[in-house]
Amino acid sequence: MELSGDLDDLRPLVEAAIYRLAQESITNAVRHARHATRIDVRVAGDGDCVRLTVRDDGAAGSTAPSSSGYGLVGMTERATLLGGTLEAGPDSASGWTVNAVLPRAGSVP
């Protein structure tokens, strides 16, 4: 776990979203990452946004899609509702990476 940059004075909605996105990403890695030995979580804040990166070191390639649950769909919706983005997929080296970028203001429609 690594925290860096300006993470003070985030809106509670943004704090909660970062927490939930990290939690779901870690849960997915534990459930689906083949042969993973490490999960890295990084949260970085700057003047405009907060970035979350969760990466595991599991076997290269993606796992078969799960027939139950809405993990990635729900995570994407959560980020989008706050005006942010979420990308998830196989890492170029190995494992799986989730990248979320949320505006500090957490704009809610």
FENVENVEN-V922319 format. One record per helix or strand of 3 or more residues. SS is the DSSP state (~ for helix, > for strand). FROM is the first residue (numbers start at 0). LEN is the number of residues. If there is no record, write none. Layout:
[[SS FROM LEN] [SS FROM LEN]]
This chain:
[[> 1 4] [~ 11 21] [> 38 7] [> 48 8] [~ 70 11] [> 84 6] [> 95 8]]
